[in-house]
């Protein structure tokens, strides 16, 4: 199991059929590639609302997603994080504390400015 302990984490709650999620996917992937090793980017597909599980794989292939995607099959994860709209992005500091939340199609600069302040600076 991959651990994100000690790293800032960007959680992206999405579905494959959501147009704003599709629009945002390239920016998330770019941030993941740019900040690899400093920031964890994790997609959480709200699988309970997907037409079928294959839609998630097709989404990842279509947008060249290489960051981890977790499946929220029951809706429990999105309920726990109180996700009301999709896409929703949450910015967690390296201690796992939610420091910000944003909804809608975010640009690369919006995503980066939301998470990079929580990247520890090496002395």
N, C-alpha and C positions, 0 to 999 in steps of 0.2 A: 504494500500500500504506500502510495506517495504521501509524504507529509509536507505541509506548508508552514510548519511551526517556525517562527523566527523570521518569516518573510511577509511583507505586505501582500494582501490578496485582493484581486478584483474579481468579484462574483458577478456573472452575467446571467440573469434569468431570462429565458427566451423560449420561443417555439419556432418550428420550421416554417409555419404558414404565415407568420407575422412579417409584414413588409418592412416595418422599422427595424426588426431584428435582422432581416436580410441586408438592409442598408448599412447597418452598424457592423456587421460581421468582418468586413475587410479592415476596419479600423482596429477592432479587437485583435485580429491576427497580427497586424502590423505592430501593435504595442507589445504583444506577446513575444514576437521575434526580437524587437528592439530591446526590451527590458528583461530578457531571459536571464535567469540566475539572480535577478534583483527583485522581481515581482512575479507572483504566481497569478496567472489568468485562468479562471475556471468557468466553463459554461455549465449552466444547470438547465437542462431542457425540461420544461413542464410537460412531461410525457403524457400525463393524464389527459391532456387536450390534443394530443397528436392523432392524426388519422390512423397511423400505424408506426411501428418502431423503425421501419425502413426509411421513413421520412427524415429521421434524425441523421442517419448515415448519409443519405443523399444531400442533406443540407451541408454537412461537414465536407463532403467531397466537392460539392459545387463551389463552396467558398474557400477551399483549401485550408480548412481549420486543422491546426496541429496541436492546439492547446487541449487539455483534458475536458471532456464533456461528461457530466454526470447526469443520470436519468432520475427525475423526480416522478416515479411511476404512480404514486398515490396522492401527491399533492402535499405531503407532510412537510417537505423541506420549504416549499414556498409559503405554506401556512406558518411555519416556525419563524421565517424571516418577514412575515406579514407583507408579502408581495401583492400589490393591488393592480398593477398594470405591467404590460410587457412592451418592450424590454425594460427591465429594471437592472441597474448596476449598483452594486454595493462596494464601497471602498473600506477594507479592513486594514488596520495597522498590523505591525508584526506580532502584537499580542492578541490578535483576533478580535479587537474591539472595532465595531462599525463606526467609521469616522465620517461617512457621507453616503448618500443615496441619490441616484438620479434616474429619471425615466425618460424614455424616448430615444430617438436615433442620435447618439452622441458622436461627435467627431473625434478624430485621433487626439487633437489637442485638448479637448474636454476630458477624455479618458485619462490622458497622461497627467493633466493638471490635477485630477482627482486622486490619483494614486501615488504619484512620484514624491509628494511631500512626506510620505511615510517610509521612504527608502532610507535606511540608515546610512549616514555618511561615514566612510572609513577614515579613521584618524591618520 
